[in-house]
């Protein structure tokens, strides 16, 4: 895994049909601060359709790709695969951009086969899946991320960016 990693998260305003994408780039899994971060507003987001979430989320994640340096790997909030022969957001993103994708989910999806990862003192695991790299390597990378809690600090930060709870730090893309 070389180059910058892009972590992304998306929040939706269903009343307006829009999405807000938070993105941050970092150089090393142990980084405590992002190298660059951005927020992108996406208009005309597809409505939620059970089992077709990627149709809503994928265009939002793709919109973030043009707002910073080209990543070598992408971390998404969710699953790469939902089960055997059931591609999730991460698998569709991997097919669309050709980059390795790591999925980090907070809740268990019954038919998925993630690596369960305990961090900090938490007794609730994170669920890690991957495309384009071994899932064990992906889980080890998430394990090494900075922060003492269940959710790594940078993944918590990208969630806050997407929710509009914090503003991107001013900087130029590396």
C-alpha positions as CSV (number, residue, x, y, z in Angstrom):
1,X,0.0,0.0,0.0
2,X,1.8,3.1,-1.2
3,X,0.9,6.7,-1.9
4,X,-1.8,8.7,-0.2
5,X,-4.9,7.0,1.2
6,X,-8.3,8.7,0.8
7,X,-10.9,8.2,3.5
8,X,-14.5,9.1,2.6
9,X,-17.9,9.3,4.2
10,X,-21.2,10.6,2.9
11,X,-24.3,12.1,4.6
12,X,-27.6,12.8,2.9
13,X,-30.3,15.4,3.0
14,X,-33.2,13.5,1.6
15,X,-35.5,16.5,1.7
16,X,-33.2,18.3,-0.7
17,X,-31.9,15.2,-2.6
18,X,-28.3,16.1,-1.9
19,X,-25.2,14.5,-0.4
20,X,-22.3,15.9,1.5
21,X,-19.1,14.1,1.1
22,X,-16.2,14.4,3.5
23,X,-12.8,13.3,2.4
24,X,-9.3,13.3,3.9
25,X,-6.0,12.1,2.6
26,X,-3.2,10.7,4.7
27,X,0.2,9.3,4.0
28,X,0.7,6.6,6.7
29,X,-1.7,4.5,8.6
30,X,-0.3,5.8,11.9
31,X,-0.8,9.5,11.0
32,X,-2.5,11.6,13.6
33,X,-3.6,14.3,11.2
34,X,-4.7,14.4,7.5
35,X,-2.4,15.7,4.8
36,X,-5.4,17.3,3.1
37,X,-9.2,17.4,3.6
38,X,-12.2,18.5,1.6
39,X,-16.0,18.6,1.6
40,X,-18.0,18.3,-1.6
41,X,-21.8,18.9,-2.0
42,X,-23.4,16.6,-4.5
43,X,-26.8,17.6,-6.1
44,X,-29.4,15.1,-7.4
45,X,-28.5,12.2,-5.3
46,X,-30.4,9.0,-6.0
47,X,-33.0,8.0,-3.5
48,X,-32.3,5.2,-1.1
49,X,-33.1,1.7,-2.5
50,X,-32.5,-1.3,-0.3
51,X,-29.8,-3.6,-1.7
52,X,-28.8,-0.9,-4.1
53,X,-27.1,1.6,-1.8
54,X,-24.1,1.8,-4.0
55,X,-26.2,3.6,-6.7
56,X,-26.6,6.4,-4.2
57,X,-23.2,6.4,-2.6
58,X,-20.9,5.7,-5.5
59,X,-21.4,9.0,-7.5
60,X,-20.8,10.9,-4.2
61,X,-17.5,9.1,-3.6
62,X,-16.5,9.5,-7.2
63,X,-17.1,13.3,-6.9
64,X,-14.6,13.5,-4.1
65,X,-11.9,11.8,-6.2
66,X,-11.4,15.0,-8.3
67,X,-11.1,17.3,-5.3
68,X,-7.7,16.2,-4.1
69,X,-4.5,14.3,-5.0
70,X,-4.9,11.0,-6.7
71,X,-5.1,8.3,-3.9
72,X,-3.4,4.9,-4.0
73,X,-6.1,3.4,-1.8
74,X,-9.6,4.4,-0.6
75,X,-11.3,3.7,2.8
76,X,-15.1,3.8,2.8
77,X,-17.6,3.7,5.6
78,X,-19.4,0.4,4.8
79,X,-18.8,-2.9,3.2
80,X,-16.8,-4.0,0.1
81,X,-18.9,-7.1,-0.3
82,X,-22.3,-7.9,1.3
83,X,-21.8,-11.6,0.9
84,X,-20.8,-14.2,-1.7
85,X,-21.6,-12.7,-5.2
86,X,-23.2,-9.7,-3.5
87,X,-20.9,-6.7,-4.3
88,X,-21.3,-3.7,-2.0
89,X,-20.2,-0.1,-2.3
90,X,-16.5,-0.9,-2.0
91,X,-16.6,-3.6,-4.8
92,X,-18.4,-1.2,-7.1
93,X,-15.9,1.5,-6.3
94,X,-12.9,-0.8,-6.9
95,X,-14.4,-1.8,-10.3
96,X,-15.0,1.8,-11.2
97,X,-11.6,3.3,-10.3
98,X,-9.3,0.2,-10.2
99,X,-7.9,1.2,-6.8
100,X,-7.8,-1.0,-3.7
101,X,-10.7,-0.3,-1.3
102,X,-11.0,-1.0,2.4
103,X,-14.5,-1.0,3.9
104,X,-14.9,-0.3,7.6
105,X,-18.4,-0.8,9.0
106,X,-19.7,-0.3,12.5
107,X,-22.6,-2.8,12.3
108,X,-22.6,-6.4,11.2
109,X,-24.3,-7.3,7.9
110,X,-25.6,-10.8,8.2
111,X,-24.3,-12.3,4.9
112,X,-21.0,-10.5,4.8
113,X,-17.7,-12.2,5.8
114,X,-15.7,-9.4,7.3
115,X,-12.7,-9.5,9.6
116,X,-13.9,-8.5,13.1
117,X,-11.5,-6.0,14.6
118,X,-11.5,-4.8,18.2
119,X,-9.7,-1.5,18.9
120,X,-8.9,0.2,22.2
121,X,-11.0,-1.0,25.1
122,X,-14.1,-1.5,23.0
123,X,-16.0,-4.8,23.2
124,X,-17.8,-4.0,19.9
125,X,-15.8,-4.8,16.8
126,X,-15.4,-2.9,13.6
127,X,-16.1,-5.0,10.5
128,X,-13.4,-4.8,7.8
129,X,-13.6,-5.9,4.2
130,X,-11.4,-5.3,1.2
131,X,-10.9,-5.4,-2.5
132,X,-7.6,-5.3,-4.3
133,X,-5.6,-6.3,-1.2
134,X,-5.9,-9.1,1.4
135,X,-8.5,-8.4,4.0
136,X,-6.1,-9.4,6.8
137,X,-3.7,-6.6,5.6
138,X,-6.6,-4.2,5.5
139,X,-7.7,-5.1,9.0
140,X,-4.1,-4.7,10.3
141,X,-3.9,-1.3,8.7
142,X,-7.1,-0.2,10.4
143,X,-5.8,-1.6,13.7
144,X,-2.6,0.5,13.4
145,X,-4.5,3.8,12.8
146,X,-4.1,6.5,15.4
147,X,-6.6,6.8,18.2
148,X,-7.4,5.0,21.5
149,X,-11.0,4.2,20.7
150,X,-13.0,1.8,18.6
151,X,-13.1,4.2,15.7
152,X,-9.7,5.5,14.5
153,X,-9.3,9.3,14.9
154,X,-9.0,10.0,11.1
155,X,-12.2,7.9,10.3
156,X,-14.0,9.8,13.1
157,X,-12.8,13.1,11.5
158,X,-14.0,12.2,8.0
159,X,-17.4,11.3,9.5
160,X,-17.5,14.8,11.2
161,X,-16.6,16.4,7.9
162,X,-19.5,14.7,6.1
163,X,-21.9,15.6,8.9
164,X,-20.8,19.3,8.8
165,X,-19.7,19.1,12.4
166,X,-16.2,20.4,11.5
167,X,-14.9,22.4,8.6
168,X,-12.0,21.3,6.4
169,X,-8.6,22.6,7.6
170,X,-7.3,25.1,5.0
171,X,-4.4,23.7,3.0
172,X,-3.3,22.9,-0.5
173,X,-3.3,19.4,-1.9
174,X,0.0,17.7,-1.5
